[in-house]
Amino acid sequence: MVNLHPMEAEPAGARHGHAAIHPTAIIHPGAVLAEGVTVGAFAVIGQGVEIGAGCEIMHHASVQGPTRLGRRNRVFPFASLGTDPQDKKFTGRDVSRLEIGDDNVIREFVTINRGSHGPEGLTRVGSDNWIMAYCHIAHDCRVGDHTVFANASTLGGHVAIEDRVTLGGFTAVHQFCTIGTLTMTGGQTMIAQDVPPYVIATGNRVRLYGVNKIGLERNGVPPEEIRAIEKAYRIFFRSRLAQADALARLDAELGGSPGVRHFAAFVRSSKRGICR
């Protein structure tokens, strides 16, 4: 690991402890960069930032702290990571952090804010996520692994995105909503309630249009498991049963399916209600 002072500029291409820093980049002495990190022209890395091995911070990107990036992340030009949350309740005296995992692609003009007030004050992004240009991830969000955020997707504060979710371009998610695993949204989708796992969701306001069968197949879900999820969808959304009765039927008829058990647990834990 190497601490870099912004006044330690050397000729272009010079390396500092196996981290390649462009001479016009500004690196706070409190920043810690691992081996194999590259920092492009006019990038700014602030106090309390830790960047893992093999990361690439491209020209004009900004990373402010406290923020920790794992390994092999690629941060494209003009992205802004770890700035103060857009929350009027944030005082600057609260614990406030951003944590990002490994192997993420964070494209141009993406903004990811640190957490706000509260016991954790943490925004967390997992690993192997593909976050396209102009997306916004607000304070205290939790993003899982292997997600795709198409251009200009926007998360309000305290949103949770489970693994392998795909958000269509300009999808907007209201504060405190949760989107379940392997869900896909259409472009310009407006979400104000929780979206359960394994579905296709689109519209303003969002409606559900069946099971994301192609997404399940592409992610290696066995055919018998897909059939169980499709049956659970029909029971829950089309049987006209009350929610409690539909969940009881899922438990009785499909309780052996891990996917159905996750679907039922998601519904039971929902605080904003399930969009239908």
C-alpha positions in Angstrom: 0.0 0.0 0.0 1.2 3.5 -0.6 0.2 7.0 0.7 0.4 9.6 -2.0 0.8 13.3 -1.4 -0.6 15.6 -4.2 2.7 17.5 -4.3 4.7 14.4 -5.2 4.1 14.7 -8.9 6.6 13.1 -11.2 6.8 13.0 -15.0 3.9 11.3 -16.9 4.0 7.6 -16.6 5.9 7.6 -13.3 4.9 5.0 -10.8 4.5 5.4 -7.0 4.8 2.1 -5.2 3.4 0.2 -8.3 0.5 2.6 -8.6 0.6 4.6 -11.8 -0.5 8.2 -11.2 -0.8 10.9 -13.9 1.1 14.0 -12.8 -2.1 16.2 -13.0 -4.1 13.9 -10.6 -4.7 15.3 -7.1 -4.2 12.6 -4.4 -4.8 13.5 -0.8 -2.1 12.3 1.6 -4.7 10.4 3.6 -5.7 8.3 0.5 -4.4 4.7 0.3 -3.8 3.1 -3.0 -2.9 -0.6 -3.5 -0.5 -2.0 -6.1 -1.6 -1.9 -9.7 -3.9 1.1 -9.3 -3.9 3.6 -12.2 -5.2 7.2 -11.8 -5.8 9.3 -14.9 -5.4 13.0 -15.7 -7.1 15.5 -13.5 -8.7 12.8 -11.3 -9.3 13.7 -7.7 -8.9 11.3 -4.8 -9.8 12.6 -1.4 -9.1 12.0 2.3 -10.1 8.6 3.7 -10.3 6.8 0.3 -8.9 3.3 0.0 -8.6 1.8 -3.5 -7.8 -1.9 -4.0 -5.4 -3.6 -6.3 -5.9 -3.3 -10.0 -8.5 -0.5 -10.0 -8.5 2.1 -12.7 -9.7 5.6 -11.9 -9.9 7.4 -15.3 -9.4 11.0 -16.1 -11.6 13.6 -14.3 -13.2 11.1 -12.0 -13.6 12.0 -8.3 -13.5 9.7 -5.3 -14.1 11.2 -1.9 -14.0 9.6 1.5 -14.6 7.8 3.7 -14.8 5.4 0.7 -13.4 1.9 0.1 -13.1 0.3 -3.3 -12.2 -3.4 -3.7 -10.2 -4.9 -6.5 -10.3 -4.4 -10.2 -13.0 -1.7 -10.4 -13.1 0.6 -13.4 -14.3 4.1 -12.8 -14.9 6.1 -16.0 -14.4 9.8 -16.7 -16.5 12.3 -14.6 -17.9 9.7 -12.3 -18.4 11.0 -8.7 -18.1 8.5 -5.8 -18.4 9.1 -2.1 -19.6 12.7 -1.9 -22.0 13.9 0.8 -25.5 12.4 0.7 -28.3 14.5 -0.8 -30.2 14.4 2.4 -31.2 17.6 4.4 -30.9 15.6 7.6 -27.2 15.0 7.0 -25.1 17.2 9.4 -21.6 16.2 8.4 -21.0 15.0 11.9 -22.6 11.5 11.4 -20.8 8.4 10.4 -21.0 8.3 6.6 -19.3 5.7 4.4 -19.3 4.2 0.9 -18.2 0.6 0.3 -17.8 -0.9 -3.2 -16.8 -4.5 -3.9 -14.7 -6.0 -6.7 -14.9 -6.0 -10.5 -17.5 -3.2 -11.0 -17.8 -1.1 -14.1 -18.9 2.4 -13.2 -19.4 4.5 -16.3 -19.4 8.2 -17.1 -21.2 10.7 -14.8 -22.4 8.0 -12.4 -22.9 9.4 -8.9 -22.8 7.2 -5.8 -23.3 9.0 -2.5 -22.0 8.0 1.0 -24.5 7.0 3.7 -26.4 9.5 5.7 -27.4 9.6 9.4 -28.2 6.5 11.4 -26.4 3.7 13.2 -24.4 2.6 10.0 -24.5 5.6 7.7 -23.4 3.2 4.9 -24.0 2.9 1.2 -22.9 -0.5 -0.1 -22.4 -1.7 -3.7 -21.4 -5.3 -4.2 -19.3 -6.9 -6.9 -19.5 -7.5 -10.7 -22.0 -4.8 -11.3 -22.4 -2.9 -14.6 -23.5 0.7 -13.9 -24.0 2.7 -17.1 -23.6 6.4 -17.7 -25.6 8.9 -15.6 -26.9 6.4 -13.0 -27.4 7.6 -9.5 -27.2 5.5 -6.3 -28.3 7.6 -3.3 -27.4 7.4 0.3 -27.8 4.3 2.4 -28.6 2.1 -0.6 -27.7 -1.6 -0.7 -26.9 -3.0 -4.2 -26.0 -6.7 -4.5 -23.9 -8.5 -7.0 -24.1 -9.1 -10.8 -26.6 -6.3 -11.5 -27.0 -4.2 -14.6 -28.1 -0.5 -14.3 -28.9 0.9 -17.8 -28.3 4.6 -18.5 -29.8 7.1 -16.0 -31.3 4.6 -13.6 -31.9 6.3 -10.3 -32.2 4.9 -6.8 -33.6 7.1 -4.0 -32.2 6.7 -0.5 -32.4 3.4 1.4 -33.2 1.4 -1.7 -32.2 -2.3 -1.7 -31.4 -4.1 -5.0 -30.9 -7.9 -4.7 -28.5 -9.9 -6.9 -28.8 -10.2 -10.7 -31.4 -7.4 -11.1 -31.5 -5.6 -14.4 -32.8 -2.0 -14.4 -33.9 -0.6 -17.8 -32.8 2.9 -18.8 -34.3 5.8 -16.8 -35.8 3.4 -14.2 -36.5 5.4 -11.0 -36.9 3.7 -7.6 -38.6 5.5 -4.7 -36.9 5.6 -1.3 -37.0 2.5 0.9 -38.2 0.2 -1.9 -36.6 -3.2 -2.5 -36.3 -5.0 -5.8 -36.0 -8.8 -5.8 -33.4 -11.0 -7.4 -33.5 -11.7 -11.1 -36.1 -9.0 -11.8 -35.9 -7.0 -15.0 -37.5 -3.6 -15.4 -38.4 -1.8 -18.7 -37.2 1.6 -19.7 -38.7 4.6 -17.9 -40.2 2.4 -15.1 -41.4 4.3 -12.0 -41.3 2.1 -8.8 -42.9 3.2 -5.6 -43.5 -0.3 -4.0 -41.4 -3.4 -3.6 -40.9 -5.5 -6.7 -40.8 -9.3 -5.9 -38.1 -11.6 -7.3 -38.1 -13.2 -10.7 -40.5 -10.9 -12.5 -40.7 -8.5 -15.5 -41.8 -5.1 -14.3 -42.5 -2.0 -16.4 -44.6 1.2 -16.6 -45.4 4.4 -14.7 -46.5 3.3 -12.2 -45.0 -0.1 -12.5 -47.0 -3.2 -13.3 -45.9 -6.8 -13.5 -45.9 -8.8 -16.7 -45.0 -12.3 -15.7 -41.9 -14.2 -14.8 -38.5 -13.3 -16.2 -38.1 -16.7 -17.7 -35.2 -15.8 -20.1 -33.3 -14.2 -17.3 -33.8 -17.3 -15.1 -32.6 -19.6 -17.9 -29.6 -17.5 -18.6 -28.6 -17.6 -15.0 -28.7 -21.4 -14.9 -32.0 -21.9 -13.0 -33.1 -25.5 -13.6 -36.3 -26.0 -15.7 -38.3 -27.6 -12.8 -37.4 -24.6 -10.6 -38.6 -22.2 -13.3 -41.9 -24.1 -13.5 -42.4 -23.8 -9.7 -41.7 -20.1 -9.8 -44.2 -19.7 -12.7 -46.8 -21.6 -10.7 -46.1 -19.5 -7.7 -46.6 -16.3 -9.8 -50.0 -17.5 -11.0 -51.1 -18.5 -7.5 -50.0 -15.2 -5.9 -51.1 -12.7 -8.6 -53.9 -14.4 -10.5 -55.8 -16.7 -8.1 -57.7 -13.7 -6.5 -56.7 -15.1 -3.1 -55.9 -12.8 -0.2 -52.2 -12.4 0.3 -52.1 -14.5 3.5 -54.1 -17.3 1.8 -51.9 -17.2 -1.3 -48.7 -17.4 0.8 -50.2 -20.3 2.7 -50.9 -22.1 -0.5 -47.4 -21.5 -1.7 -46.0 -23.0 1.5 -48.3 -26.0 1.1 -47.8 -26.8 -2.6 -44.4 -25.4 -3.5 -42.5 -25.2 -0.2 -39.8 -27.5 -1.6 -38.7 -24.9 -4.1 -35.9 -22.6 -2.9 -37.0 -19.9 -5.4 -40.6 -20.0 -4.1 -39.4 -19.9 -0.5 -37.4 -16.8 -1.3 -40.4 -15.3 -3.1 -42.6 -15.9 -0.1 -40.1 -14.6 2.4 -39.6 -11.4 0.3 -43.4 -10.8 0.3 -43.6 -11.4 4.1 -40.8 -9.0 4.8 -42.1 -6.2 2.6 -42.7 -2.9 4.4 -43.9 -0.8 1.4 -46.2 -3.5 0.0 -45.9 -5.5 -3.2 -46.6 -3.9 -6.6 -49.0 -6.1 -8.7 
